[in-house]
Amino acid sequence: MTTRDIREPHRDAGDPRGARGAGDASAATDEGAATVAIAALAEGDSPRLGGLDPVHVRLLAERVDAMPPLLVHRATMRVIDGHHRMAAARSRGLDRVPVRWFEGSEDEAFVAAVRLNASHGLPLTAQERAAAVCRLLASRPERSDRWTASVCGVAPRTVAALRARTASEGATAAHRVGRDGRRRPLSAREGRERAREIMTREPQASLRAVARRAGISVGTALDVRRRLTAEPEDTPAAAPADSLRPRLEQLLRDPSLRYNDQGRTLLRLVTSTLAFMERPDSVAQAAASHSREALQLVAHACAEGWQRFGAQVADEEPRQDGPGAAV
């Protein structure tokens, strides 16, 4: 097996890539596997927390002649997949078992062990799957939620929740590697800023070229171009969120807002929006990958709604409202 087989869930993780000799302990069989002395094999790193299940071992021992080959890490002779089968063979007094070789690192071997144990044989428990997710998040934090979910046999939202629970402050990677092997940024803000700079300097650059250089999707590049085209040249820059805090405190003391339902609703919305603006990156990083497209649409709609509201407030003539006046 190669590293490519581990990354691609549709490939058979037990597919061998040759059965070259492994010393005197192995010999090739007609089926392309090898027979190896059980004494030459070692226990590998398994995602199972409770060890061997005696009942499952006895069931396998009853049909030991029909068992598929074990998957063994050639470099270390450790069993990756097939611990119960090896125990069943021992219980029947066998001294050799068929194996298929795994070529890769020990970290890749654990990924293969989790993928195989999650997809066949004795099912992994929910606790074992969660523990496997946490271990992969620690060793491969750059991998996407969907990739980790496909390896461990859980939902992507489960991975996202465990990532948010276990991630240390400031330890989140800037990019994620998906199941297709492509790197994608967690937040499109930096990519959008790079795309904007490229489009400003090179207005004739194609969307694909901009997207490739900025590390964003073509759709995001198109959205940047549309906004850049529609943006008036004299549009004032948005004020930093922290500079708006005194203005918010002034609004919170305003009787015309505090003493009616619409005013209090508006204050809650403004307070929540400003709190979000002060830490958008951390909120974006906690969002599950499968919800990002919907969140992007909702965020754009909310931003446009606030812009329309701001324009309406600016267009209205100032008036003196007493306490309790409607907003």
N, C-alpha and C positions, 0 to 999 in steps of 0.2 A: 504494500500500500504506500502511496505517496502522500505528501502534504496536501496535494490537490484533492485527494479523495476525502480528506477530513473536512475541507472547506465546503465541499459540494454535497449537501444532504441527499441529493437524488442518486449519488453513486453508492455502490455497496461498500460499506466501510470494512467488510471482511475480504474484499477482493485482493488477491495476492498480486505482487509484482515480481513474480519469479520465486523459485525455491532453491536458492543457492545453498550450498552446504554450510552447516554450522558446526564444523568439527566432526568428531566421531559419533556424536549423539544423534545426528540427523541423517535422513536419507530420503530422496525424492520418491513420491508415489506416482502412480499412473494418473491420478486425479489432479496432479499439479501441486498437492500439498506435500508435507514431509511428515515422517513418523519420528518422534523424538522420545527419548527416555524420560519418564516422569521425574526421575531423580535429577535430571539436568535442568528442570524448570523451577522457577522461583515464583512466589506469590507477587502479583503486581499491585499497582495502586488502583483500588477499586472504589467506585462511588457508593458502594453498599456500606452502611454504617454498622449494621448488625452482624456482619460476618456471614458465614454459610448458613443456609436453611436446611436442617437435617431431613425434613420431609421432602423438599425438592431434590436433594441428593439421592434419596431412596427411589424416587420416581424416575430419575434419569438413569439410575443403575439398572433398572428393569429393561431399558432399551439402549444400553451402552453401545451396542454394535451399530446403531443407526445415528449416533450423535455426530453433529457437524464438527469440523476441525476447530481447535482452539486458535485464537489469535494471539501471537507471541511477539514481543518486541525483540527483534533479532540481536540488537546491540547488548541487551542486558539479560536475555532469556527469561524475562518476566512475563507472566500471563496477563494480557490486557483484557481479553474476553474469554470466559470459559472456566472460571474458578469452580463452579458447581460441577461441570462436566469432568474436570480433573479429579475432584474428590470422588465422583461416582466411579471413575475408572479405577482409582485406588481401592475403593471398597470392593470391586470385583476382582482384585488381584492382578490387574493389568500393569505392566511395567513400561508400556509405550503408548503414546496417543498421537493422533494426526493433528498437525498444526499448520497454520498459514502464517507467513512472516509479515511483520509490520516494519517498514522502514521510516524512521522519523525520530524526532526528539522525544524525551520523556514527557514533556508538556503536551506535545501532540498525541502521545500515547494515551494520556488521561482524557483528552478530548474524545478520542476514538472509543475509549472505555465507557464514557458517559453516553455517547450517542448510541452505541450498540445496546447497552443495558437499558436504555430508556425506550428502545424500539422493539425489543424481542426478549424472550425468556421470562424469567421471574420479574414482574414489574417492580420498578423502584417505588418506594414510598414517597409521599409528599415531602416528608422531612429530608429524605435523601436527595430528591430533586432540588429542593431549596438549598441544601448544603453544596451541591454541585454548582448551582448558579452562583452562589457567593464565592466559591473558589475560582470560577472562571472570571468573575468580575474583578477579583483581586489580581489574577495573573494576566488577564487580557481586557483591561478596562476600555480599550479603544474599540472593542467589538460591539456591534449594535445589539439592541435588545432583541431584535428578530433573530439574529444569528445565534445568540446565546439561548434563546427560547427553542430554536430548532434543534440544538444539541441536547438540551436537557429535557425536552418533551413537556414544556410548560407554555403558558400564554405569554406573549410579549409584555403585557401589563404587569404580570408577576415579576418579570425581570426588572422592569422599570421601578416597581415598588421596592424591591430588594436593593436596587442600586441607590435609590434615594435614601434608604435607611442605613446603608453601610458606607456610603461615600464620605470621605473626610473633607473638611473645608478646603477648597482650593485645589483638590486633587483631581478634578474632572478634566478629561482630555478635551482638546479643542475640536477634535474630529472623531468620527466613528467610522469603522470599516464594516460595510454591510455584507450580506450573504453573497453578493456578486463580487466581493473583493475591492469595491470602489470606496475611496475615502470621501466622506461628506462632512462639512462643518456642522457643529451643533447649533450655532447661531449664525444666521445669514447676515447679521449686521455688518461685520467686518468685510465680508464678501461684497455686500451691497455698496459699501463705501469705496472699495477698490474698483468695482464696476463703474461707479459714478465718476471716479477720477479718470478711468480709461476712456469712457464715453466723452468726457469733457475735453480731453486731450486729443482723442482720435474719434471724431464723430462718425467717420465712415467705417469703423471697425464692425465686423459682423457680430451678431448675437452669440454665435457659437465660439468665436474667438474671444469675446469678452468673458463669456461664461467659463471657458477653459482657463484663462489667465487669472480670473478672480476666484476660481474655485467654487462656483455656484452653478445652479441649473440654468438651462436656457430660458425656462419659464420665469425664473427670478430675474435674469438679465433683461427679459422683455418688460417686466414690471418696472424695473429701474429706469429703462429708457422711456417708458410711458410717463412716469412721474417726472422725469427730468424735462421731457418735452412740454408737459402741462404746467410746470412750475414757473411762475412769473419771476423775472430777474430780480425784482425788488422784494421778494419774499423775506421777511425778517427771520433771523435764526431763532429757533426755539430756546427758551430760557432753560438752564439746567434745573433739574428737579430740586436740588438742595436750596437754590435761590428762591424757589417758590414757597418754601415753608412759612416764612413770615406773612406772605399774602394769604395763605390758607388759615393761619391763626387769626388774621384780621377778619376773614369771612366767617370763621366759627363764632366770633363775638358779635356778628351783625344781627341785631334783633329782627330785621326784615326777613332773614333766612331761618333763624332759630325758632320762631314762634308760629310756623305754619307747616303743614305736612309736606307740601312741595319743596319748601326751602330746606327742611331737614333731609328729605330724599336727595336733593342736589348736593348737600354737604357730605352725605355719606358716599355718594358717587365720586365726588372730587377727592375726598380723603383716600378712598381705596385706589383711585387711579394714580394719585401722587405717590402712594406707598409702593405701587407696582413700578412706577417710573424710576424709583430710587434703586431697584435691584432687578432689572429685567433679565440680566444674563443668568442669574441663579434660577429664576423661575423657568426660563426657556430650557435650561439644562435638565431640569427635573421633569419636563414634559416627555411623555412616551413617544417613541418614534412614529407609531401608527396614528397618533392624534395631531401631528404637527401640521399637516395640510389643512385640516379643519380649523386649527387654532390660528393659522395664518390668515385664513379668510375672515374669521371672526375679528381678529385684531385689526385688519384693514377696515372692516366695516365700522368698528368702534371708533377708530381714528377719524374716519370720514364724518361720523356722527358728531364727535366733539368739534371738528372743524366747522361743521355747519352751525352748531350751537354757538361757537365763538363768533362766527360771522353775524348771526342774528343778534347777539348781545351787543356787538359793536355798532350795528346799524340802528338800533333803537336809541331814541333821544333820552338823555338822562332825565330822571324824575326824582322827586323827593317822596319817598315812601315812609309812612309811619310804621311803628311797630305793629306786626301782625298783618301787614299788607301782603296781598297775594303776589307770588313771583311769576 
